[in-house]
Amino acid sequence: MQTGNLKRSLNLWHIVLLGVGYMTPMVVFDTFGIVSEKTGGHVPTAYIIALLAMLFTAASYGKMVKIYPQAGSSYTYTQKTISPHLGFLVGWSSLLDYLFLPMVNGILTKIYLTALFPEVYPWIWVVAFVLLMTVINLFNVNFAANFNSFLVFFQMLVIVIFGVLVVKGVMGGEGTGEVLSVQPFIGPHMEVSTLITGATILCFSFLGFDAVTTLSEETPNPSKTVPRAIFLTALIGGVLFVTASFFTQLFFPDVSRFSDPEAASPEIALFVGGKLFQAFFLAGTLCGTLASGLASHASVSRLLYVMGRDQMIPKKLFGFVHPKYNTPFFNVIFVGSISLVALFLDLVTATSLINFGALIAFTFVNICVIVHSIRNKSYRTIRGFLSTILSPVLGAASVFILWLNLEMSSLILGIVWAVIGIGYLLYRTKWFTESPPLFHFEKAQ
């Protein structure tokens, strides 16, 4: 069967909005209650700390995509910088992040819509969600990007209206009683340790800025466009999170009004805008799951394509690009099929697998920058040292803190997945007596 090529048709803002969609702006409300409780009512400050920590890793992704402007993300960077064997294992672990996020969004969609329409069988929502994501991603990456942009802008609209309602309520005596207040950011009883604890939880909200690197072969001049997209994705996501949490903290200085701080999102909408706004708010939440599912589905399809092109997994299936639609057609269908596992998974298990895969990718991308710098002696100038040694070390340190706070279930499930990958690699390379096959991207251009 004749294969095509990925088409360079995405512009900077297509990629940025796909990244922001992956991160899900509305997630700020899902984590607000628990982080507000832990930080003593200073969620925006915790978000600022999380953003600064994640920007170091974002910078590392930006550096590596300039060196290797390909669609494989951490898999490609580790493969070419450190070792093909290790690169496969990093890519294998990253699949957890990318493969399970569409499932998580399918599970969330089922939870939201089942609560709204209890008479409908829950499995119907999962199947409908997966089918929609698969069909949109099959035929044209630009259509998928444009549809995702609509979903992201709708979430932003919800946040803007939320902000207006909060201002109205605060001016009427709710919450802090004043709009221009620094109380959400700083207070007399604020503690650094609790802020770091809150920031550690919130760092997981930033998972997704790295996914835009999988679109490197679908944008013109990726070595320039994609690093900018990575930075803008993390920054815009951070600004949205800080802004939304600031307004929420104005209205809810503490968690005393919530019946359950860990599931405060519906109550936040109800108290701020009433039942009508709560329904509108739910629509924004659903747009968040759709946008994140759409972006993650597209990302994992590209990662599988690169691994298939490298012949690390069957090339005929995973290395195929539809000659008419310029999408990894079979991969999209495969990911859609795998996503149906959401019918049998619970939210905690699926989320655990995502966190392990993301932290593996973040860790090795920072290491890749350091290794590349030492190998090419680019650390000898002050600017080079700050950019290629200090920055990734700070990025790796931030990720290390996340490792320390990773749930044991995430670690156990991730290690099991990694062991399976090692077993497959042993078989594929005949007990490491052969090097994994490599696709020479430069020669194919």
Buried (B, 14 or more C-beta within 10 A) or exposed (E): EEBBEBBBBBEBEBBBBBBBBBBBBBBBBBBBBBBBBBBBBBBBBBBBBBBEBBBBBBBBBBBBBEBBBBBBBBBBBBBBBBBBBBBBBBBBBBBBBBBBBBBBBBBBBBBBBBEEEEEEEBBEBBBBBBEBBBEBBBBBBBEBBEBBBBBBBBBBEBBEBBBEBBBEBBEEEBBBEEBEBEBBBEBEEBEEEBBBBBBBBBBBBBBBBBBBBBBBBBBEEBEBBBBEBBBBBBBBBBEBBBBBBBBBBBBBBEBEBBEEBEEBBBBBBEBBBEEEBBEBBBEBBBBBBBBBBBBBBBBBBBBBBBBBBBBBBEBEBBBBBBEEBBBBBBBBBBBBEBBBBBBEBEBEBBBBBBBBBBBBBBBBBBBBBBBBBEEEEBBEEEEBBEBBBEBBBBBBEBBEBBBEBBEEBBBEBBEEBBEEBEEBBEEBBEEEEEEBEBBEBEEEE
